[in-house]
Amino acid sequence: MLLPRILSAIVMVVLFVCAVFVLEKTGFMLAMGGVVLLAGWEWARLSGVKAAFSRVAFALLVGALCFLTYQQGFQQHILYAAPVLWLMALYWVVSYPSMKGWRYQFGRLLFGLLILITTWASLVVLKQSNNFVVWVLLLMGLIWGADSGAYFSGKAFGKNKLAPHVSPGKSWEGVIGGLVFTQIGLVVFSYMVHFSLVQWLVLAAIGLLTVAVSVLGDLTESLFKRHESLKDSSRLIPGHGGVMDRVDSLTAAAPVFVLLLSVFGWL
């Protein structure tokens, strides 16, 4: 699977670069809408929906509600739902497998519906900002940096399991390594853009919360996959699994990151 994995990664990088640097507002919104539709189709599977028609119907519902959110101008307001959603997800992960509320199919579908809408809305809000390229690259840098830092520090020092019942491969040492690595990156970024001490501290806090919730996004999808006995959310991306497997951290990180930027008046 090495060659398909490499080729798929190259294609994803090219598509990401085009979305960020080439597409205008409408094209970007439609492109992100397409990603959300595919993720919605996969989320229905993670929620235990067996019928193909029902999965498609759920994906179309996600797309329709994203469109309605934009039409009504609610894309920024709906981001305030993100902290509630991810605090609930934190409770699910910490209490797994004893807490059973998340096992209800309707609850899982509703949760997926809301996190996908907030993800799409956050990216739309970011696209409308004056510093879109800077912020979106910083967001992805936090997610990828946390993942890379966690991988290497976990391999080197990982002993204490983060959530053994949900994702046995993750360790506290890995999470700490990811946090440290991204904070170093934020120091470099703040120096390069001549941030003041206060601005750096604010950005450091935003980065800390964004990275922490990105880990939670990964764990939450792992919880649902474990419950449904699934290795991947789908096989849409050769060598990489499904769309949700690639954007699970983003669904948690993006809404929180954009909401915090808005609260601090940076958008």
Contacts in CASP RR format, 6 or more apart in sequence:
PFRMAT RR
TARGET T0000
AUTHOR 0000-0000-0000
METHOD contacts of the structure
MODEL  1
MLLPRILSAIVMVVLFVCAVFVLEKTGFMLAMGGVVLLAGWEWARLSGVK
AAFSRVAFALLVGALCFLTYQQGFQQHILYAAPVLWLMALYWVVSYPSMK
GWRYQFGRLLFGLLILITTWASLVVLKQSNNFVVWVLLLMGLIWGADSGA
YFSGKAFGKNKLAPHVSPGKSWEGVIGGLVFTQIGLVVFSYMVHFSLVQW
LVLAAIGLLTVAVSVLGDLTESLFKRHESLKDSSRLIPGHGGVMDRVDSL
TAAAPVFVLLLSVFGWL
1 238 0 8 1.000
1 239 0 8 1.000
4 238 0 8 1.000
4 239 0 8 1.000
5 238 0 8 1.000
5 239 0 8 1.000
5 240 0 8 1.000
7 238 0 8 1.000
8 237 0 8 1.000
8 238 0 8 1.000
8 239 0 8 1.000
8 240 0 8 1.000
9 240 0 8 1.000
12 237 0 8 1.000
12 240 0 8 1.000
12 246 0 8 1.000
16 140 0 8 1.000
19 28 0 8 1.000
19 31 0 8 1.000
19 32 0 8 1.000
20 132 0 8 1.000
20 133 0 8 1.000
20 136 0 8 1.000
20 137 0 8 1.000
21 133 0 8 1.000
23 31 0 8 1.000
25 127 0 8 1.000
25 128 0 8 1.000
28 123 0 8 1.000
28 124 0 8 1.000
28 127 0 8 1.000
29 70 0 8 1.000
29 124 0 8 1.000
29 127 0 8 1.000
32 120 0 8 1.000
32 123 0 8 1.000
32 124 0 8 1.000
33 63 0 8 1.000
33 66 0 8 1.000
33 120 0 8 1.000
35 243 0 8 1.000
35 247 0 8 1.000
36 62 0 8 1.000
36 63 0 8 1.000
36 66 0 8 1.000
36 116 0 8 1.000
36 117 0 8 1.000
36 119 0 8 1.000
36 120 0 8 1.000
37 59 0 8 1.000
37 60 0 8 1.000
37 62 0 8 1.000
37 63 0 8 1.000
38 59 0 8 1.000
38 236 0 8 1.000
38 243 0 8 1.000
39 62 0 8 1.000
39 116 0 8 1.000
39 243 0 8 1.000
39 244 0 8 1.000
39 247 0 8 1.000
39 251 0 8 1.000
40 55 0 8 1.000
40 58 0 8 1.000
40 59 0 8 1.000
40 62 0 8 1.000
40 112 0 8 1.000
40 116 0 8 1.000
40 244 0 8 1.000
41 55 0 8 1.000
41 56 0 8 1.000
41 58 0 8 1.000
41 59 0 8 1.000
41 234 0 8 1.000
42 233 0 8 1.000
42 234 0 8 1.000
42 236 0 8 1.000
42 242 0 8 1.000
42 243 0 8 1.000
42 244 0 8 1.000
43 58 0 8 1.000
43 62 0 8 1.000
43 109 0 8 1.000
43 112 0 8 1.000
43 113 0 8 1.000
43 116 0 8 1.000
43 233 0 8 1.000
43 244 0 8 1.000
44 54 0 8 1.000
44 55 0 8 1.000
44 58 0 8 1.000
44 59 0 8 1.000
44 109 0 8 1.000
45 55 0 8 1.000
45 228 0 8 1.000
45 230 0 8 1.000
45 233 0 8 1.000
45 234 0 8 1.000
46 108 0 8 1.000
46 221 0 8 1.000
46 224 0 8 1.000
46 225 0 8 1.000
46 228 0 8 1.000
46 230 0 8 1.000
46 233 0 8 1.000
46 244 0 8 1.000
47 105 0 8 1.000
47 107 0 8 1.000
47 108 0 8 1.000
47 109 0 8 1.000
47 112 0 8 1.000
47 224 0 8 1.000
48 105 0 8 1.000
48 108 0 8 1.000
48 228 0 8 1.000
49 55 0 8 1.000
49 58 0 8 1.000
49 105 0 8 1.000
49 109 0 8 1.000
58 109 0 8 1.000
58 113 0 8 1.000
61 113 0 8 1.000
62 113 0 8 1.000
62 116 0 8 1.000
62 117 0 8 1.000
63 120 0 8 1.000
65 113 0 8 1.000
65 117 0 8 1.000
66 116 0 8 1.000
66 117 0 8 1.000
66 120 0 8 1.000
66 121 0 8 1.000
69 75 0 8 1.000
69 78 0 8 1.000
69 117 0 8 1.000
69 120 0 8 1.000
69 121 0 8 1.000
70 121 0 8 1.000
70 124 0 8 1.000
74 121 0 8 1.000
75 121 0 8 1.000
75 122 0 8 1.000
75 124 0 8 1.000
75 125 0 8 1.000
76 121 0 8 1.000
76 125 0 8 1.000
76 262 0 8 1.000
78 117 0 8 1.000
78 118 0 8 1.000
78 121 0 8 1.000
79 118 0 8 1.000
79 121 0 8 1.000
79 122 0 8 1.000
79 125 0 8 1.000
79 255 0 8 1.000
79 258 0 8 1.000
79 259 0 8 1.000
79 262 0 8 1.000
80 259 0 8 1.000
81 114 0 8 1.000
81 118 0 8 1.000
82 115 0 8 1.000
82 118 0 8 1.000
82 122 0 8 1.000
82 252 0 8 1.000
82 255 0 8 1.000
82 256 0 8 1.000
82 259 0 8 1.000
83 256 0 8 1.000
83 259 0 8 1.000
85 111 0 8 1.000
85 114 0 8 1.000
85 115 0 8 1.000
85 118 0 8 1.000
86 213 0 8 1.000
86 216 0 8 1.000
86 217 0 8 1.000
86 252 0 8 1.000
86 256 0 8 1.000
88 111 0 8 1.000
89 111 0 8 1.000
89 216 0 8 1.000
89 217 0 8 1.000
89 219 0 8 1.000
89 220 0 8 1.000
89 252 0 8 1.000
90 216 0 8 1.000
91 99 0 8 1.000
92 99 0 8 1.000
92 101 0 8 1.000
92 102 0 8 1.000
92 220 0 8 1.000
92 223 0 8 1.000
93 163 0 8 1.000
93 166 0 8 1.000
93 216 0 8 1.000
93 219 0 8 1.000
93 220 0 8 1.000
93 223 0 8 1.000
94 163 0 8 1.000
96 163 0 8 1.000
96 165 0 8 1.000
96 166 0 8 1.000
96 223 0 8 1.000
97 165 0 8 1.000
101 107 0 8 1.000
102 108 0 8 1.000
102 111 0 8 1.000
102 223 0 8 1.000
102 224 0 8 1.000
103 227 0 8 1.000
108 224 0 8 1.000
115 251 0 8 1.000
115 252 0 8 1.000
115 255 0 8 1.000
116 251 0 8 1.000
118 251 0 8 1.000
118 254 0 8 1.000
118 255 0 8 1.000
119 247 0 8 1.000
119 250 0 8 1.000
119 251 0 8 1.000
119 254 0 8 1.000
119 255 0 8 1.000
121 255 0 8 1.000
122 254 0 8 1.000
122 255 0 8 1.000
122 257 0 8 1.000
122 258 0 8 1.000
122 259 0 8 1.000
123 136 0 8 1.000
123 254 0 8 1.000
123 258 0 8 1.000
125 258 0 8 1.000
125 262 0 8 1.000
125 267 0 8 1.000
126 132 0 8 1.000
126 135 0 8 1.000
126 136 0 8 1.000
126 139 0 8 1.000
126 254 0 8 1.000
126 258 0 8 1.000
126 267 0 8 1.000
127 136 0 8 1.000
129 135 0 8 1.000
129 267 0 8 1.000
135 258 0 8 1.000
135 261 0 8 1.000
135 267 0 8 1.000
138 189 0 8 1.000
139 210 0 8 1.000
139 253 0 8 1.000
139 254 0 8 1.000
139 257 0 8 1.000
141 182 0 8 1.000
142 182 0 8 1.000
142 207 0 8 1.000
142 210 0 8 1.000
142 211 0 8 1.000
142 214 0 8 1.000
142 253 0 8 1.000
142 257 0 8 1.000
143 210 0 8 1.000
143 211 0 8 1.000
143 214 0 8 1.000
143 249 0 8 1.000
143 250 0 8 1.000
143 253 0 8 1.000
145 178 0 8 1.000
145 181 0 8 1.000
145 182 0 8 1.000
146 178 0 8 1.000
146 179 0 8 1.000
146 181 0 8 1.000
146 182 0 8 1.000
146 211 0 8 1.000
146 214 0 8 1.000
146 215 0 8 1.000
146 249 0 8 1.000
147 178 0 8 1.000
147 249 0 8 1.000
148 178 0 8 1.000
148 181 0 8 1.000
149 174 0 8 1.000
149 177 0 8 1.000
149 178 0 8 1.000
149 180 0 8 1.000
149 181 0 8 1.000
149 182 0 8 1.000
150 170 0 8 1.000
150 174 0 8 1.000
150 175 0 8 1.000
150 177 0 8 1.000
150 178 0 8 1.000
150 215 0 8 1.000
151 174 0 8 1.000
152 177 0 8 1.000
153 173 0 8 1.000
153 174 0 8 1.000
153 176 0 8 1.000
153 177 0 8 1.000
153 178 0 8 1.000
153 180 0 8 1.000
153 181 0 8 1.000
154 171 0 8 1.000
154 173 0 8 1.000
154 174 0 8 1.000
154 177 0 8 1.000
156 173 0 8 1.000
157 171 0 8 1.000
157 173 0 8 1.000
157 174 0 8 1.000
158 171 0 8 1.000
158 172 0 8 1.000
158 173 0 8 1.000
158 174 0 8 1.000
159 171 0 8 1.000
159 173 0 8 1.000
160 171 0 8 1.000
160 172 0 8 1.000
160 173 0 8 1.000
161 168 0 8 1.000
161 169 0 8 1.000
161 170 0 8 1.000
161 171 0 8 1.000
161 172 0 8 1.000
162 169 0 8 1.000
162 170 0 8 1.000
162 171 0 8 1.000
162 172 0 8 1.000
162 174 0 8 1.000
162 175 0 8 1.000
162 215 0 8 1.000
162 219 0 8 1.000
163 170 0 8 1.000
163 219 0 8 1.000
166 219 0 8 1.000
166 222 0 8 1.000
166 223 0 8 1.000
166 226 0 8 1.000
167 218 0 8 1.000
167 219 0 8 1.000
167 222 0 8 1.000
170 215 0 8 1.000
170 218 0 8 1.000
170 219 0 8 1.000
175 212 0 8 1.000
175 215 0 8 1.000
178 211 0 8 1.000
179 208 0 8 1.000
179 211 0 8 1.000
179 212 0 8 1.000
182 207 0 8 1.000
182 211 0 8 1.000
183 204 0 8 1.000
183 207 0 8 1.000
183 208 0 8 1.000
186 200 0 8 1.000
186 203 0 8 1.000
186 204 0 8 1.000
186 207 0 8 1.000
187 200 0 8 1.000
189 203 0 8 1.000
190 199 0 8 1.000
190 200 0 8 1.000
190 203 0 8 1.000
195 203 0 8 1.000
202 264 0 8 1.000
205 260 0 8 1.000
206 257 0 8 1.000
206 260 0 8 1.000
206 261 0 8 1.000
206 264 0 8 1.000
207 257 0 8 1.000
209 256 0 8 1.000
209 260 0 8 1.000
210 253 0 8 1.000
210 256 0 8 1.000
210 257 0 8 1.000
210 260 0 8 1.000
211 253 0 8 1.000
213 252 0 8 1.000
213 253 0 8 1.000
213 256 0 8 1.000
214 249 0 8 1.000
214 250 0 8 1.000
214 252 0 8 1.000
214 253 0 8 1.000
215 249 0 8 1.000
216 252 0 8 1.000
217 248 0 8 1.000
217 249 0 8 1.000
217 251 0 8 1.000
217 252 0 8 1.000
217 253 0 8 1.000
218 248 0 8 1.000
218 249 0 8 1.000
220 248 0 8 1.000
220 252 0 8 1.000
221 233 0 8 1.000
221 244 0 8 1.000
221 245 0 8 1.000
221 248 0 8 1.000
225 231 0 8 1.000
225 232 0 8 1.000
225 233 0 8 1.000
232 241 0 8 1.000
232 242 0 8 1.000
232 245 0 8 1.000
233 241 0 8 1.000
233 242 0 8 1.000
233 243 0 8 1.000
233 244 0 8 1.000
233 245 0 8 1.000
234 241 0 8 1.000
234 242 0 8 1.000
234 243 0 8 1.000
234 244 0 8 1.000
235 241 0 8 1.000
235 242 0 8 1.000
236 242 0 8 1.000
236 243 0 8 1.000
237 243 0 8 1.000
237 245 0 8 1.000
237 246 0 8 1.000
240 246 0 8 1.000
244 251 0 8 1.000
258 267 0 8 1.000
261 267 0 8 1.000
END
